[in-house]
């Protein structure tokens, strides 16, 4: 029950629904929104991310010599990214699997070419 002396209020969702309705789109009301979006994004829906690696390239399918750490010379690499407010600071870590010898490199960007030494 609505209180008789209360002021009339409108929910912000109602305003957005009107802005993105056919009447609001005809008046181009979306232009007055803070981000000037012509089309509304879903509120709480997340898109499924496209896998970054192919399915056939898996750590489970590596050779036995690599999996059991019997042979020297197999390296694992990892890229550590930090907040962009701290600057473009990325660190690449390389770990040899048998001896656990670790190399840390300052990486100027997210690419692998500076680390691999190839052009």
Secondary structure, DSSP 8 states (H G I E B T S, - for coil): ---TTS-----HHHHHHHHTSHHHHHTTGGGGSTT--SS---SS-------SS-TT--GGGS-HHHHTT-STT-EEEEEEE--GGG-S-EEEEEEETTT--EEEEEESSS-SHHHHT--
